[in-house]
Amino acid sequence: MGHSDLPRGLYVVTDSQLIPADDLTTRVTQAIEGGAVVIQYREKHKARETRQQEATALQTLCRQRGIPLIINDDIELAAMVGAAGVHLGREDAPITQARERLGPQALIGVSCYNRFERAREAATAGASYVAFGRFFPSTTKPKALQARPDLLEQARAQLDLPVVAIGGITPENAAGLIAAGADLLAVIHGVFGQPDVEAATRRYAALFDGPGDG
């Protein structure tokens, strides 16, 4: 699965503060049923063994559903469970290291915050997609840097990579980001912080099959 195979649509990111541990696969299944096209397992604080169990369970589910599972910042965990790839932030390992360990087909995403230069460097280094944000006030990361929609336009015009937007995105404010060039919307609270995960996911997914899409 090279970068060109990354589908457009909703990219959901897990959050253990919003999802009870024994509900993880159930909630992710509901998100997939609602139309999520990429799942990211993001867990920094649990014991290694627990993270391995959870990532393994999600990988089994995602493989059955034909959905790529991306592991946040843990290259070894991604390799161990056979995930589709890894997502790297500013403090994480370099792209070259992830590519070497996970192979040419792995999806390697990079957080570029509000810096186009970082996205250009990531593209040159072999990233599969770049992520910008936050675009709106975010519940998960209230102090995150502010990004502007014209970053998405610039990335669409200058980089041959899928572009992900993240940060406080709701079904009401998302359309402008898609119009500006976001291929995927990454959502945490907007899906897993809602009482009905499947219905919440569906509201985002619907934005991608509207008229004029594609």
URNOR-V852778 format. One record per residue. N is the residue number from 1. SS is DSSP state (H for helix, E for strand, C for the rest). PSI is psi in radians with two decimals (NA if undefined). D_FIRST is the distance of its C-alpha to the first C-alpha in Angstrom with 1 decimal. Layout:
{{N/SS/PSI/D_FIRST} {N/SS/PSI/D_FIRST}}
This chain:
{{1/C/1.67/0.0} {2/C/3.12/3.8} {3/H/-0.48/6.7} {4/H/-0.27/7.9} {5/H/-0.03/5.9} {6/C/2.11/7.7} {7/C/2.77/10.7} {8/C/2.60/14.2} {9/E/-2.70/16.5} {10/E/2.29/17.8} {11/E/1.88/16.2} {12/E/2.48/18.6} {13/E/2.22/19.7} {14/C/2.71/21.9} {15/C/2.00/25.4} {16/C/-0.27/27.7} {17/C/-0.37/30.7} {18/C/-0.33/29.8} {19/C/2.06/28.5} {20/C/2.45/30.9} {21/H/-0.77/29.3} {22/H/-0.02/30.0} {23/H/0.02/28.4} {24/H/-0.95/25.0} {25/H/-0.58/23.1} {26/H/-0.84/25.5} {27/H/-0.70/24.9} {28/H/-0.66/21.1} {29/H/-0.75/21.4} {30/H/-0.69/23.8} {31/H/-0.70/21.4} {32/H/-0.73/18.7} {33/H/-0.62/21.7} {34/C/-0.17/22.6} {35/C/0.17/19.3} {36/C/2.43/17.3} {37/C/-0.28/13.6} {38/E/2.46/12.5} {39/E/2.34/14.7} {40/E/2.24/15.9} {41/E/1.99/18.2} {42/C/1.89/20.9} {43/C/1.93/23.9} {44/C/-0.24/26.0} {45/C/-0.21/29.3} {46/C/2.88/29.1} {47/C/2.62/29.8} {48/H/-0.80/27.1} {49/H/-0.75/27.6} {50/H/-0.77/27.3} {51/H/-0.66/24.1} {52/H/-0.77/22.7} {53/H/-0.81/24.0} {54/H/-0.77/22.7} {55/H/-0.65/19.1} {56/H/-0.77/19.2} {57/H/-0.73/20.5} {58/H/-0.67/17.9} {59/H/-0.70/15.0} {60/H/-0.82/16.9} {61/H/-0.86/17.3} {62/H/-0.64/13.9} {63/H/-0.75/12.5} {64/H/-0.65/15.5} {65/H/-0.06/14.8} {66/C/0.60/11.1} {67/C/2.31/10.8} {68/E/2.36/8.8} {69/E/2.18/11.6} {70/E/2.37/12.3} {71/E/2.28/15.4} {72/E/2.09/18.0} {73/C/0.06/19.2} {74/C/1.63/19.3} {75/H/-0.73/17.1} {76/H/-0.72/19.0} {77/H/-0.72/18.6} {78/H/-0.75/14.8} {79/H/-0.74/15.0} {80/H/-0.73/17.8} {81/H/-0.09/16.3} {82/C/0.57/12.8} {83/C/2.87/11.3} {84/C/-0.44/7.8} {85/E/-2.80/9.7} {86/E/2.65/13.1} {87/E/2.23/15.2} {88/E/2.34/18.1} {89/C/-3.01/21.5} {90/C/-0.67/24.5} {91/C/0.00/25.8} {92/C/-3.13/22.7} {93/C/2.73/21.4} {94/C/2.72/20.4} {95/H/-0.74/16.9} {96/H/-0.67/17.7} {97/H/-0.75/18.6} {98/H/-0.74/15.4} {99/H/-0.73/13.3} {100/H/-0.74/15.8} {101/H/-0.64/15.8} {102/H/-0.24/12.1} {103/C/2.95/10.8} {104/C/-0.42/9.0} {105/C/-0.19/5.4} {106/C/2.55/6.8} {107/E/2.07/7.3} {108/E/1.94/10.9} {109/E/2.64/13.2} {110/E/2.28/16.9} {111/E/2.15/20.0} {112/E/0.03/22.2} {113/E/-2.04/25.0} {114/C/0.49/27.2} {115/C/1.91/26.7} {116/H/-0.62/25.2} {117/H/-0.71/25.9} {118/H/-0.63/23.7} {119/H/-0.71/20.8} {120/H/-0.74/21.6} {121/H/-0.71/21.7} {122/H/-0.74/18.4} {123/H/-0.77/16.8} {124/H/-0.63/18.8} {125/H/-0.08/17.8} {126/C/0.39/14.0} {127/C/2.68/13.1} {128/C/-0.50/9.9} {129/E/2.79/12.5} {130/E/2.56/16.2} {131/E/2.34/18.5} {132/E/2.63/22.1} {133/E/2.95/25.0} {134/C/2.61/27.2} {135/C/-0.51/28.3} {136/C/2.83/30.8} {137/C/2.31/32.8} {138/C/2.37/30.6} {139/C/-0.66/31.8} {140/C/-0.76/29.4} {141/C/1.39/30.1} {142/C/-0.44/33.4} {143/C/0.08/33.8} {144/C/2.65/30.4} {145/C/2.58/30.8} {146/C/2.32/31.3} {147/C/2.67/28.8} {148/C/2.56/29.8} {149/C/-0.44/28.0} {150/H/-0.31/28.7} {151/H/-0.67/26.1} {152/H/-0.71/23.5} {153/H/-0.76/25.2} {154/H/-0.77/25.3} {155/H/-0.71/21.6} {156/H/-0.66/20.7} {157/H/-0.62/23.2} {158/H/-0.31/22.5} {159/C/2.43/18.9} {160/C/0.96/16.0} {161/C/2.60/13.7} {162/E/2.52/13.4} {163/E/2.26/16.5} {164/E/2.37/17.3} {165/E/2.44/21.0} {166/E/2.71/22.6} {167/C/1.66/26.2} {168/C/0.42/28.6} {169/C/2.24/26.8} {170/C/2.88/28.6} {171/C/-0.41/28.3} {172/C/-0.57/31.5} {173/C/0.06/30.4} {174/C/-0.50/26.7} {175/H/-0.67/27.4} {176/H/-0.59/28.5} {177/H/-0.68/25.4} {178/H/-0.75/23.2} {179/H/-0.63/25.8} {180/H/-0.27/25.6} {181/C/0.07/21.9} {182/C/2.19/20.0} {183/C/-0.56/16.7} {184/E/2.53/16.5} {185/E/2.14/19.6} {186/E/2.20/19.5} {187/E/2.41/22.3} {188/C/-1.31/24.1} {189/H/-0.64/27.7} {190/H/-0.34/27.4} {191/H/-1.04/25.6} {192/H/-0.17/26.7} {193/C/0.09/30.1} {194/C/2.65/31.0} {195/C/-0.58/33.1} {196/C/1.72/30.8} {197/H/-0.77/27.2} {198/H/-0.79/26.0} {199/H/-0.69/28.4} {200/H/-0.76/27.5} {201/H/-0.73/23.8} {202/H/-0.64/24.9} {203/H/-0.66/26.9} {204/H/-0.79/24.0} {205/H/-0.61/21.7} {206/H/-0.47/24.6} {207/H/-0.38/24.6} {208/H/-0.23/21.3} {209/C/0.43/22.7} {210/C/3.06/26.0} {211/C/2.50/27.7} {212/C/0.08/26.3} {213/C/2.52/22.7} {214/C/NA/20.1}}
